[in-house]
Amino acid sequence: MLKLTFLGTSAGVPTKQRNVTALAIECLNPHTSGVQQGSRQQNNQSKKSRPWVLIDCGEGTQQQLLHTKLSLHQLAAICITHVHGDHCYGLPGLLASAAMSGRREPLTLIAPKAIATLLDAITANTELYLPFALDFIAIEEVLAEQGATNKVNISLSDQHQLDIDITRLSHRVASHAFGITQTISRRILNTDKLVADGIPASALWGKLQQGEDVTTEGNRQLRSVDYVDNEIQRTRVVVAGDNDAPNLLSKAVINADLLVHEATYTHEVMMAIQARNPDYDPMHSSAHVVGTFAQKMNLKNIILTHFSARYQNFDNPDSETPNMAYIRLDAQSVYQGNLWLAADFDQYMVDGAVELASDQEGSQEEMRVQYIGSARSD
C-alpha cells in the first residue's frame, strides 16, 4: 500500500489555495499491526513502520507538513525531478528543520547534480549544518550506468523493499519521472495442510514459516516449501516532473497502478500560449495530452496536478472564470478511466496486486486507487 499526500499542486507560483509542487508517498505494510486494508485505521500504524518518500520540495513544503502527521524523522528519501524553483526551493529549509528537530539517521537524496551545487553554496554561505549523512545520488550518474536498470533500491526491512527508477522527460531543463515500486513479501503457513498431514501445532510450525526444514519427534522430515506460500504484493506509482511528452513514459507505466502527471493547462490555453509567442514553448502538458496518452496506454488511474494559477479551485463548467472543471473536461474528452484532480492535502491509497510466488496467480482483484480525504490535522 502506498499512501499519497499532495503537499503542493500549483504550477510556478503558489496561490491562496495551493502551494507549489510537493508529494509525500508513505510506504505502508498492510501486515503491520494497526493497518487494515481499505479502512481509515492506517493512521494507527506505528510511526517507526511508516517510512515515506518526498517527490519534489517547492518553497513552503515544510510549512505544509505541519498540517499533516508526517514526520521528518521517518523520511526515507527525497527525489527532485528537476531544478526549477517551484520544485526545489523548499529543500534547504526542510533539511535545516530536520536537523533542528534532532534527526540523525542518514537521508537519501536523488536529484540532478545541480541540486548538490545549490546545497553546497547554501551550506558555505549560511552556515547550514546537517548532523546526519546526506546520501546524494545524482540522477545523471544513475542514467549513465551501462546496462543498469536506472533503479535505486531502499531496503525498509527484510520483507519490505522500495525500488525507485528514473525516466527522462521533455522540458526546458532536464526533467525526470520517478517510478516508485513497493514490494512486500510474507510467508503464509498452510495450517490446513499441516493438520491434514497429522502434524499438530507446535514450535515446529513457526520454524517452517521462517523457512526452516524440520524433523518431528517421530523422525519425520518436513520441508518448509511444502507448507509455506510466499505471498508478494507489489504496488507501483509513476510520478512525472514537468513534461510535454507523456509518451516518454510508455515503458514506465507498464504495470503501474497509478500515474501522477502535470496538467498545467487545458489544450486550448496551451495552443493559445504557443501561438502568441512561437519562439517560446513552456514545454508543459495539457490535460487533453495526458488523457490521450493514458487512454492509449489503457491506464486505469491517473491523478493530474501542477495546475496554472489561472484556474480557480471550484468546479463549474458554466462559469466564465477558468476553474478546475475546464481541466477535468479537457481530460475526460479523451480519457475514460478513473480521473482525479489533486488539491493540496488530498490523500489517496494505492493497493497493488497480490501474487503467490508458488504459482504466480494469487489475487485477481483489480488494482485500485481510493481517495481517502484530507491530510490536514487542524
NUVEX-414214 format. One record per residue (C-alpha): residue in one letter; x, z, y. Coordinates in steps of 0.1 Angstrom, whole numbers, padded with zeros to 4 digits, always signed. Example, Ala and Ser with C-alpha at 12.3 -4.5 7.8 and 13.67 -1.06 7.14 Angstrom:
<atoms>
a+0123+0078-0045/s+0137+0071-0011/
</atoms>
This chain:
<atoms>
m+0000+0000+0000/l+0012-0009+0035/k-0004+0006+0065/l-0001-0013+0097/t-0004+0003+0131/f-0003-0021+0161/l+0015-0003+0189/g+0016-0033+0213/t-0004-0066+0213/s+0002-0082+0247/a+0025-0111+0254/g+0051-0109+0280/v+0038-0081+0302/p+0016-0050+0295/t-0020-0047+0306/k-0042-0017+0311/q-0054-0020+0275/r-0024-0035+0258/n+0013-0027+0256/v+0040-0053+0248/t+0049-0060+0212/a+0055-0034+0185/l+0041-0030+0150/a+0046+0000+0127/i+0043-0005+0089/e+0040+0026+0068/c+0052+0022+0032/l+0027+0043+0012/n+0029+0052-0025/p-0007+0055-0039/h+0006+0076-0068/t+0019+0103-0044/s-0003+0134-0041/g-0028+0132-0014/v-0031+0094-0013/q-0063+0079-0025/q-0066+0042-0025/g-0095+0028-0004/s-0102+0062+0013/r-0091+0079+0045/q-0072+0106+0027/q-0040+0085+0030/n-0032+0107+0061/n-0027+0137+0038/q+0004+0123+0021/s+0035+0143+0027/k+0054+0132+0057/k+0086+0130+0036/s+0069+0103+0015/r+0056+0083+0045/p+0086+0061+0055/w+0079+0034+0079/v+0094+0003+0095/l+0091-0008+0131/i+0088-0045+0138/d+0099-0051+0175/c+0101-0025+0201/g+0088-0036+0235/e+0091-0013+0265/g+0069+0017+0262/t+0068+0017+0224/q+0079+0054+0222/q+0051+0063+0246/q+0026+0046+0223/l+0040+0065+0193/l+0030+0098+0210/h-0007+0088+0204/t-0001+0085+0167/k+0011+0107+0138/l+0041+0086+0132/s+0074+0105+0132/l+0108+0091+0143/h+0124+0113+0116/q+0106+0091+0089/l+0115+0058+0105/a+0134+0039+0078/a+0143+0006+0096/i+0138-0013+0128/c+0135-0051+0128/i+0138-0071+0160/t+0125-0106+0158/h+0143-0120+0190/v+0159-0109+0222/h+0131-0115+0247/g+0125-0083+0266/d+0088-0078+0256/h+0101-0074+0220/c+0132-0052+0225/y+0134-0034+0259/g+0120-0003+0244/l+0147+0001+0218/p+0174+0021+0237/g+0148+0046+0248/l+0133+0050+0214/l+0168+0056+0198/a+0176+0081+0225/s+0144+0100+0219/a+0151+0100+0181/a+0185+0116+0189/m+0170+0142+0212/s+0143+0151+0186/g+0170+0161+0161/r+0172+0130+0139/r+0204+0130+0118/e+0196+0106+0090/p+0211+0070+0092/l+0188+0043+0105/t+0189+0006+0096/l+0186-0019+0124/i+0181-0055+0115/a+0184-0077+0146/p+0202-0106+0164/k+0238-0099+0172/a+0229-0098+0209/i+0210-0065+0204/a+0242-0049+0193/t+0259-0061+0225/l+0229-0047+0245/l+0232-0013+0228/d+0270-0012+0233/a+0265-0019+0271/i+0239+0008+0274/t+0260+0033+0254/a+0290+0026+0276/n+0272+0028+0309/t+0246+0056+0304/e+0263+0080+0280/l+0238+0073+0253/y+0248+0093+0222/l+0233+0089+0188/p+0241+0118+0163/f+0230+0095+0134/a+0246+0064+0120/l+0231+0031+0131/d+0234+0007+0102/f+0233-0026+0121/i+0226-0057+0101/a+0230-0089+0121/i+0203-0115+0113/e+0228-0143+0118/e+0251-0129+0091/v+0223-0124+0066/l+0211-0160+0071/a+0247-0174+0069/e+0254-0159+0035/q+0259-0186+0010/g+0235-0186-0020/a+0218-0155-0006/t+0180-0149-0005/n+0181-0137+0031/k+0170-0103+0019/v+0178-0067+0028/n+0169-0040+0003/i+0159-0005+0013/s+0156+0019-0016/l+0129+0046-0008/s+0131+0061-0043/d+0138+0050-0078/q+0102+0038-0081/h+0097+0027-0045/q+0116-0003-0032/l+0114-0023+0001/d+0127-0058+0005/i+0129-0074+0039/d+0135-0111+0040/i+0141-0133+0071/t+0128-0167+0081/r+0140-0188+0111/l+0112-0197+0135/s+0110-0220+0166/h+0111-0205+0201/r+0130-0208+0233/v+0156-0184+0218/a+0164-0178+0182/s+0133-0161+0167/h+0125-0149+0132/a+0099-0137+0109/f+0102-0107+0085/g+0087-0107+0051/i+0081-0070+0041/t+0077-0066+0003/q+0070-0032-0011/t+0074-0027-0049/i+0061+0004-0065/s+0067+0009-0103/r+0054+0037-0126/r+0054+0043-0163/i+0019+0048-0178/l+0018+0067-0211/n-0007+0053-0236/t-0021+0086-0248/d-0049+0070-0268/k-0024+0051-0289/l-0003+0083-0294/v-0034+0102-0306/a-0045+0073-0328/d-0010+0073-0344/g-0013+0111-0351/i+0012+0122-0325/p-0001+0154-0308/a+0005+0163-0272/s+0039+0179-0268/a+0071+0177-0247/l+0079+0145-0266/w+0051+0128-0246/g+0070+0135-0214/k+0102+0122-0228/l+0085+0090-0239/q+0071+0085-0205/q+0105+0088-0189/g+0118+0060-0211/e+0134+0081-0239/d+0132+0072-0276/v+0124+0104-0295/t+0123+0119-0330/t+0094+0141-0342/e+0097+0172-0363/g+0088+0151-0393/n+0118+0129-0386/r+0096+0100-0373/q+0113+0077-0348/l+0092+0068-0317/r+0102+0041-0293/s+0092+0046-0256/v+0085+0009-0253/d+0057+0012-0279/y+0038+0038-0260/v+0046+0032-0223/d+0033+0004-0200/n+0053-0003-0169/e+0029-0009-0140/i+0042-0027-0109/q+0024-0031-0076/r+0037-0055-0050/t+0024-0057-0015/r+0037-0084+0009/v+0031-0088+0046/v+0048-0115+0067/v+0052-0107+0104/a+0063-0135+0127/g+0080-0133+0160/d+0073-0158+0188/n+0069-0192+0172/d+0054-0226+0180/a+0057-0240+0144/p+0038-0219+0118/n+0047-0245+0092/l+0082-0230+0091/l+0066-0201+0072/s+0053-0222+0044/k+0076-0207+0018/a+0075-0172+0032/v+0037-0168+0030/i+0035-0178-0007/n+0020-0148-0025/a+0017-0129+0008/d-0013-0106+0011/l-0013-0109+0049/l+0002-0130+0078/v+0006-0114+0112/h+0013-0141+0138/e+0012-0146+0175/a-0017-0165+0192/t-0007-0164+0228/y-0033-0188+0240/t-0062-0210+0230/h-0053-0246+0222/e-0070-0258+0254/v-0049-0235+0275/m-0017-0243+0257/m-0023-0281+0262/a-0030-0275+0299/i+0002-0255+0304/q+0023-0282+0288/a+0005-0309+0308/r+0011-0292+0341/n+0049-0289+0335/p+0061-0314+0309/d+0097-0301+0314/y+0088-0266+0303/d+0075-0257+0269/p+0068-0219+0264/m+0070-0226+0227/h+0042-0203+0216/s+0013-0209+0192/s-0023-0212+0199/a-0049-0195+0177/h-0060-0230+0166/v-0025-0239+0155/v-0021-0207+0135/g-0056-0211+0120/t-0049-0247+0109/f-0017-0235+0091/a-0034-0206+0075/q-0063-0228+0062/k-0038-0254+0049/m-0019-0227+0030/n-0051-0211+0017/l-0042-0177+0032/k-0069-0152+0027/n-0060-0128+0055/i-0045-0133+0090/i-0041-0109+0120/l-0035-0125+0153/t-0016-0107+0181/h+0006-0112+0212/f-0022-0124+0235/s-0017-0136+0270/a-0027-0112+0297/r-0052-0137+0309/y-0076-0127+0281/q-0097-0096+0286/n-0103-0072+0258/f-0140-0077+0254/d-0156-0103+0231/n-0182-0125+0248/p-0182-0163+0242/d-0207-0168+0270/s-0186-0152+0297/e-0167-0173+0321/t-0139-0148+0322/p-0113-0156+0294/n-0117-0129+0267/m-0110-0124+0230/a-0140-0145+0220/y-0121-0175+0232/i-0092-0167+0209/r-0114-0158+0180/l-0135-0191+0182/d-0103-0211+0186/a-0091-0198+0152/q-0124-0199+0135/s-0129-0235+0144/v-0104-0244+0117/y-0099-0212+0096/q-0124-0199+0071/g-0105-0168+0057/n-0105-0132+0069/l-0095-0130+0106/w-0087-0101+0128/l-0076-0099+0164/a-0053-0070+0168/a-0058-0044+0195/d-0034-0015+0204/f-0036+0013+0179/d-0056-0007+0154/q-0048+0002+0118/y-0051-0019+0086/m-0045-0010+0050/v-0030-0037+0028/d-0032-0035-0010/g-0011-0058-0032/a-0017-0069-0068/v-0010-0047-0097/e+0005-0061-0129/l+0017-0047-0162/a+0053-0057-0170/s+0045-0060-0207/d+0020-0089-0203/q+0023-0098-0166/e-0015-0097-0163/g-0028-0063-0151/s-0054-0062-0123/q-0072-0094-0114/e-0088-0078-0083/e-0084-0099-0051/m-0057-0088-0028/r-0074-0072+0003/v-0069-0061+0038/q-0091-0034+0054/y-0094-0024+0090/i-0095+0015+0089/g-0099+0024+0126/s-0077+0035+0155/a-0045+0055+0152/r-0049+0073+0185/s-0049+0110+0178/d-0062+0121+0212/
</atoms>
